[in-house]
Amino acid sequence: MTKVIMVQGSGSNVGKSLIVAGLCRLFTNKGLTVRPFKPQNMSNNAAVTSDGGEIGRAQALQALACKTDPHTDMNPILLKPESDFGSQVIVHGKRYATLKAQDYLKEKPILLKKALESFYRLSVGADLILIEGAGSPAETNLRSADIANMGFAECIETPVVIVGDINRGGVIAQLVGTNEVINTQDKERIVGFLINKFRGDPTLFEDGILEIQQRTKWTPLGVIPWFEPAWKLPAEDLMDIKGTSGGTIKIVVPKLRRISNFDDLDPLRMESNVTVEIIEAGRPLPADAALILIPGSKSTISDLNFIKEQGWDIDIYAHVRRGGRVLGICGGYQILGKFIEDPDLIEGDIRNIDGLGLLNVTTTMLPEKKLSKITGDHIQSGMPIVGYEMHIGVTIGEDCLNPLLVVNESKAGATSPSGKVYGCYVHGLFQSDSFRAWFLKDLGSFSTLENHKNSIDETLNSLSVHLEENIDTKKFLNLTKTI
């Protein structure tokens, strides 16, 4: 028998993903077989799964919290925005279509069926499934076609706990307002609420808890204080990308409009000797960078144009003339090349475009996406690396004859004749501790982070303790439904 409950939010970015991850680790440590599930997610930060597909990064972290491998059934529908009007739709880990919003609405009945298939497969052998919603159930204009929040909860008749974010202010209005606008059936499905991101003395909010309880009739489950180490865990939302300061060297990252798989930055952000400065639109790239890192992109051609619009190309050229180093990962690697061709117009209406020309390579976009976990070595240092590839396009050219890596026994990536500009398709390079230590030493610093994987695991354990101290977990479990 499997217990289920759904965690929804009073809005986006209220901390649902983090709470679910912490609860996954908490109940796993208590001996339960726990599985995370999110029927529909929207994120360009994805992870490769054990069954060869992709899911949202948050569900991969939640799987890690459950001490199990990530699987496509944990996030059956993933939307990856490619423009302001359309998204690539990933179903069961594979590309389904690129759809505009109105076209996506028409697909909802089919996609709901796909999500239900995954949920019931995942429930086999699980003691507890923690379901995460998306956005807010208070978006009542979307309720009729909803498969992410109450629409899915209704299908499996699961109880719902709703999370409010007191840090952004107005948490009473968030929760009471949600109760006010949703329909009666959805209102009755919500059985409890949590207050998240509290700073200060929680007893000062006791009257607020009582008011929410009286107005909504929902059960209060706890007030969760601000969890400071949360920054160490992989972020899924673009809003959560933050730099770090105080290091002896500076790594500069232009914040691309369609930036993707930005968890590449996480191990670097955890290094106390490294300043990671993420540059917003409208700001020049600083001249004192030891390295400019161009990250992945969901829409490479669009972000190449964005770099040129910001004048960042001029800053990058100046950096290279000064002897500075540039690393491009995935879309960033393609941007560094001489030319990008898109004969099938996969990314839009531009068939070809000049790249930055800092690597003598060219890229051709192809419909088939490459998804794979990899192992290999960094050629110059001989250090082992692990990671994953998630991209469309094939890159060839003269600088590929001076590869950066050996991946699955094949040469990969490219290095300029100067040795100062390099790129590859491999995400996760800096999670490899020995390579990261060598790389930072080569930049003129040294590593202070001995084991990145252990640091993530310790943070998840700390998060689980934090939640257990501040949530009535017994009451939480009693609110679940058995299916």
C-alpha positions in Angstrom: 0.0 0.0 0.0 1.3 3.4 -1.0 0.6 6.7 0.9 0.4 9.9 -1.2 0.1 13.6 -0.6 0.7 16.6 -2.8 2.6 19.8 -1.8 1.4 22.9 -3.7 2.3 26.5 -3.3 0.6 29.8 -2.9 2.8 31.0 -5.8 6.0 30.2 -7.7 9.3 30.0 -5.9 7.8 29.6 -2.4 10.1 26.6 -1.7 8.0 23.6 -2.6 10.9 21.8 -4.3 13.2 22.3 -1.3 10.6 21.1 1.2 9.8 18.0 -0.9 13.5 17.2 -1.2 13.9 17.6 2.6 10.9 15.4 3.3 12.1 12.8 0.9 15.4 12.5 2.8 13.6 12.7 6.2 11.2 9.8 5.5 13.9 7.8 3.6 16.1 8.1 6.7 13.2 6.7 8.7 13.2 3.5 6.5 10.4 4.3 4.1 10.7 3.8 0.3 10.0 7.3 -0.9 9.6 8.6 -4.4 9.2 12.2 -5.7 6.7 13.0 -8.4 5.9 16.2 -10.3 3.3 15.7 -13.1 4.3 18.9 -15.0 7.4 21.0 -14.6 8.7 24.1 -16.5 12.5 24.5 -16.4 15.5 24.7 -18.6 17.6 23.1 -15.9 17.3 19.4 -16.5 19.0 16.1 -15.6 19.7 12.9 -17.5 18.0 9.9 -15.9 18.9 6.3 -15.4 16.5 5.3 -18.2 18.1 7.6 -20.7 15.7 10.5 -20.7 15.5 13.9 -19.0 13.6 15.4 -16.1 13.6 18.7 -14.1 16.7 19.2 -12.0 14.5 19.5 -8.8 13.2 16.0 -9.3 16.7 14.6 -9.8 17.7 16.2 -6.5 14.6 14.8 -4.8 15.6 11.3 -6.2 19.0 11.8 -4.7 17.3 12.7 -1.4 15.4 9.4 -1.7 18.8 7.6 -2.2 17.6 6.3 -5.6 18.4 7.0 -9.3 16.3 9.7 -11.1 13.8 8.2 -13.5 11.6 9.8 -16.2 8.4 8.7 -14.3 9.3 11.2 -11.6 8.6 14.1 -13.9 6.7 12.8 -17.0 5.9 16.2 -18.5 8.7 18.8 -18.7 8.3 22.1 -20.5 11.5 23.8 -21.6 10.9 27.4 -22.8 12.5 28.2 -26.1 10.9 31.7 -26.6 8.4 34.0 -24.9 5.6 32.1 -26.7 6.6 28.4 -27.1 8.2 25.6 -25.2 9.8 22.3 -26.1 7.6 19.6 -24.5 9.4 16.6 -23.0 7.2 13.5 -22.4 8.5 10.5 -20.5 12.0 11.9 -21.0 11.9 12.4 -24.7 11.1 15.4 -27.0 7.4 15.3 -27.9 6.9 18.6 -29.7 7.6 22.3 -29.6 4.3 24.0 -28.9 2.8 27.4 -28.4 0.6 27.9 -25.3 -2.7 27.5 -27.2 -1.5 24.3 -28.9 -0.2 22.9 -25.6 -3.7 23.4 -24.1 -5.2 21.1 -26.8 -2.7 18.4 -25.8 -3.5 18.4 -22.1 -5.9 15.4 -22.1 -3.2 13.2 -23.8 -0.5 14.6 -21.4 -2.6 14.0 -18.3 -3.0 10.3 -19.3 0.8 10.1 -19.7 1.3 11.7 -16.3 -1.1 9.2 -14.7 0.7 6.3 -16.4 4.0 7.5 -14.8 2.4 8.0 -11.4 1.0 4.5 -11.1 4.2 2.9 -12.4 6.1 4.9 -9.7 3.7 3.8 -7.0 4.6 0.2 -7.4 6.8 -0.8 -4.4 6.8 2.7 -2.9 5.7 3.4 0.7 5.2 7.1 0.1 5.0 9.4 -2.9 5.5 13.1 -2.4 3.9 15.0 -5.2 5.0 18.5 -6.0 2.7 21.0 -7.7 3.7 23.8 -10.0 3.0 27.5 -9.7 -0.2 28.0 -7.8 -3.7 26.5 -7.7 -5.0 30.1 -7.4 -4.5 30.6 -11.1 -8.2 29.8 -11.6 -8.2 30.8 -15.2 -6.1 27.7 -15.9 -8.1 25.3 -13.7 -10.2 23.7 -16.5 -7.2 22.3 -18.3 -4.9 21.9 -15.2 -2.7 18.8 -14.9 0.0 20.3 -12.6 -2.0 21.1 -9.4 -5.6 20.5 -8.5 -6.4 18.9 -11.8 -4.0 16.1 -11.1 -4.9 16.0 -7.4 -8.5 15.5 -8.4 -7.6 12.6 -10.7 -5.9 10.5 -8.0 -8.0 12.0 -5.1 -4.9 13.0 -3.1 -4.9 15.4 -0.2 -3.0 18.6 -0.6 -0.7 20.7 1.7 -0.2 24.2 0.6 3.0 26.3 1.3 3.1 30.0 1.8 6.3 32.1 1.6 6.4 34.7 4.5 9.8 36.1 3.3 8.1 37.8 0.3 5.4 39.3 2.6 1.7 39.0 2.7 1.6 35.3 3.6 -1.8 35.6 5.2 -3.2 37.1 2.0 -1.4 34.4 -0.1 -3.1 31.5 1.8 -6.4 33.1 2.6 -6.6 34.5 -0.9 -6.0 31.1 -2.4 -8.8 29.7 -0.2 -11.1 32.4 -1.4 -10.7 32.1 -5.1 -10.5 28.3 -5.7 -13.7 26.2 -6.0 -15.3 24.4 -3.1 -14.1 20.9 -4.2 -10.5 22.1 -4.4 -10.8 24.0 -1.2 -11.8 20.8 0.6 -8.9 18.9 -0.9 -6.4 21.1 1.0 -5.9 19.6 4.4 -3.0 21.6 5.8 -0.6 24.5 5.3 3.0 25.4 6.0 4.7 28.7 6.4 8.1 28.8 4.8 11.2 31.0 4.9 10.5 32.6 8.3 13.2 34.9 9.8 13.2 35.7 13.5 11.1 34.3 16.4 8.3 32.0 15.0 6.2 32.6 18.1 5.7 36.1 16.9 3.5 34.7 14.1 1.3 32.6 16.3 -1.6 35.0 15.8 -1.1 34.9 12.1 -1.2 31.0 12.1 -4.5 31.2 14.1 -6.0 33.7 11.6 -5.1 31.6 8.6 -6.5 28.5 10.3 -9.8 30.2 11.3 -10.3 31.7 7.8 -9.5 28.5 5.8 -10.2 25.6 8.2 -6.9 24.1 7.2 -4.6 22.4 9.7 -1.3 24.2 10.5 1.7 21.9 10.1 4.5 24.2 11.0 6.6 27.3 10.5 9.8 26.6 8.7 12.7 29.0 9.5 15.0 30.2 6.7 17.4 27.4 5.7 20.6 29.2 5.0 22.5 26.2 3.4 19.9 26.0 0.7 22.2 27.8 -1.7 24.4 24.7 -1.8 21.7 22.6 -3.4 21.1 22.6 -7.2 18.6 25.3 -8.1 16.0 24.8 -10.7 14.5 28.2 -11.1 16.3 31.0 -13.0 15.3 33.3 -10.2 17.5 31.3 -7.8 20.8 31.8 -9.7 23.1 33.7 -7.4 26.8 34.5 -7.5 29.3 34.4 -4.6 31.9 36.9 -3.5 35.2 37.0 -1.6 37.3 34.7 -3.6 40.8 35.2 -4.8 39.9 34.7 -8.4 36.8 35.7 -10.3 34.8 33.6 -12.7 32.4 35.7 -14.8 29.1 34.2 -16.2 27.0 36.2 -18.6 23.3 35.4 -17.7 21.9 34.3 -21.0 18.2 34.8 -21.6 17.7 31.1 -22.2 20.4 29.8 -19.9 20.0 26.1 -19.2 21.7 23.5 -17.0 23.2 26.2 -14.8 24.0 23.7 -12.1 27.4 23.6 -13.8 28.1 26.6 -11.6 27.2 25.0 -8.3 30.5 23.4 -7.4 32.3 26.6 -8.3 30.0 28.6 -6.1 30.8 26.3 -3.2 34.5 27.1 -3.5 35.5 29.8 -0.9 38.4 30.9 -3.0 36.3 31.6 -6.0 34.1 34.6 -6.8 31.3 33.6 -9.2 29.9 36.8 -10.7 26.7 36.4 -12.7 26.3 39.4 -15.0 22.7 40.6 -15.7 21.7 42.2 -19.0 22.7 45.8 -19.2 26.1 45.3 -17.4 29.5 44.9 -19.0 31.5 41.8 -18.3 34.2 42.8 -15.7 37.7 43.2 -16.9 39.3 41.4 -13.9 37.9 37.9 -14.7 40.3 34.9 -14.5 37.7 33.0 -16.6 34.6 33.9 -18.6 32.3 30.9 -18.6 29.6 30.8 -21.2 26.9 28.4 -20.0 24.4 26.2 -21.7 21.5 27.6 -23.6 18.0 26.2 -24.5 18.1 28.5 -27.6 21.7 28.9 -28.7 21.1 31.2 -31.7 18.8 33.5 -29.7 21.4 33.7 -26.9 24.2 34.4 -29.4 22.3 37.4 -30.6 21.6 38.4 -27.0 25.3 38.4 -26.3 25.9 40.6 -29.3 23.0 42.9 -28.3 24.5 43.4 -24.8 28.0 44.1 -26.2 29.3 41.1 -24.3 31.0 39.9 -27.5 33.3 43.0 -27.4 34.0 42.4 -23.7 34.9 38.7 -24.4 37.2 39.7 -27.3 39.0 42.2 -25.0 39.3 39.6 -22.3 41.0 37.2 -24.8 43.3 39.9 -26.1 44.5 40.4 -22.5 45.3 36.7 -22.2 42.2 35.7 -20.4 40.5 32.3 -20.6 37.1 31.4 -21.9 35.2 28.2 -21.4 32.0 27.3 -23.3 29.8 24.5 -22.1 27.2 23.0 -24.5 25.4 26.0 -26.0 28.3 28.1 -24.9 30.6 25.9 -26.8 28.5 26.3 -29.9 28.5 30.1 -29.4 32.3 30.2 -29.3 32.6 28.7 -32.8 32.8 30.4 -36.2 29.4 29.5 -37.5 26.1 27.9 -36.5 23.8 26.4 -39.1 20.2 25.4 -38.5 18.9 24.0 -41.8 15.7 22.6 -40.3 14.9 25.8 -38.4 14.8 23.9 -35.1 15.5 26.9 -33.1 13.6 29.5 -35.0 13.7 31.3 -38.3 17.5 31.8 -38.7 19.2 29.2 -40.8 22.8 30.4 -40.2 24.7 32.9 -38.1 28.3 33.8 -37.4 29.5 32.8 -33.9 32.1 34.6 -31.9 34.8 32.9 -33.9 37.1 32.2 -30.9 37.2 28.5 -31.7 37.8 27.2 -35.2 34.7 24.9 -35.2 31.2 25.0 -36.8 27.9 23.6 -35.5 25.0 22.1 -37.4 21.7 21.8 -35.5 20.1 18.4 -35.9 16.6 17.2 -34.8 17.9 14.3 -32.7 18.8 15.3 -29.1 21.8 13.5 -27.5 21.1 12.4 -23.9 23.7 10.4 -22.1 25.7 10.0 -18.9 29.4 10.0 -19.5 32.7 9.2 -17.9 36.1 10.3 -19.2 39.3 12.3 -18.7 40.5 15.8 -19.1 43.4 15.5 -21.5 45.8 18.1 -20.3 45.5 17.2 -16.6 44.7 13.5 -17.0 42.0 14.0 -14.3 38.9 11.8 -14.5 35.6 13.5 -15.1 31.9 12.4 -14.9 28.9 14.2 -16.3 26.2 14.1 -18.9 25.4 15.4 -22.4 22.1 17.0 -23.3 22.1 18.8 -26.6 21.2 19.0 -30.3 23.8 19.8 -32.8 27.1 18.4 -34.1 30.3 20.4 -33.8 33.3 19.8 -36.0 36.4 21.8 -37.1 40.1 22.2 -36.9 40.2 23.0 -33.1 38.5 19.6 -32.5 41.9 18.1 -33.5 43.1 19.5 -30.1 40.3 18.1 -28.0 39.5 19.1 -24.4 38.4 15.7 -23.2 38.3 12.0 -23.8 34.6 11.0 -23.3 33.6 7.3 -23.4 36.9 6.6 -25.2 36.3 9.2 -27.9 37.9 12.6 -28.2 35.5 15.5 -27.4 35.5 19.2 -27.3 38.0 21.7 -28.7 40.8 23.9 -27.6 42.2 27.0 -29.4 45.8 27.1 -30.6 46.6 29.5 -27.7 45.2 27.0 -25.2 43.1 29.8 -23.6 39.7 29.2 -25.2 38.0 25.8 -24.9 34.6 24.2 -25.0 32.8 20.9 -24.8 29.3 19.5 -24.6 29.8 17.9 -21.2 27.8 19.2 -18.2 28.9 18.5 -14.7 32.7 18.8 -15.2 33.2 20.7 -12.0 31.5 18.1 -9.8 34.6 16.0 -10.3 36.7 17.0 -7.3 40.2 16.2 -8.7 39.5 18.0 -12.0 38.0 21.0 -10.3 41.1 21.3 -8.0 43.5 21.1 -11.0 41.4 23.6 -12.9 41.4 26.2 -10.1 45.1 25.7 -9.5 45.6 26.4 -13.3 43.6 29.6 -12.9 45.9 30.7 -10.0 43.9 29.6 -7.0 43.2 26.4 -5.1 40.2 24.3 -4.1 38.8 24.3 -0.6 35.9 21.9 -1.4 37.1 18.4 -0.8 34.0 16.4 -1.8 31.2 18.0 -3.7 28.9 15.0 -3.6 29.3 14.6 0.1 28.6 18.3 0.6 25.2 17.9 -1.2 24.4 14.8 0.8 25.2 16.5 4.1 23.1 19.5 3.1 20.1 17.2 2.4 20.6 15.5 5.8 20.7 19.0 7.5 17.6 20.0 5.6 15.7 16.9 6.8 16.7 17.6 10.4 15.6 21.3 9.9 12.2 20.2 8.7 11.7 17.5 11.3 12.3 20.2 14.0 9.8 22.5 12.5 7.0 20.4 10.9 4.6 18.1 12.7 5.7 15.1 10.6 3.4 12.7 12.4 0.4 14.8 11.6 1.7 15.3 8.0 1.8 11.5 7.5 -1.6 11.1 9.0 -3.0 13.5 6.4 -1.7 11.2 3.5 -4.1 9.0 1.5 -3.4 5.3 0.9 -3.9 4.1 -2.7 
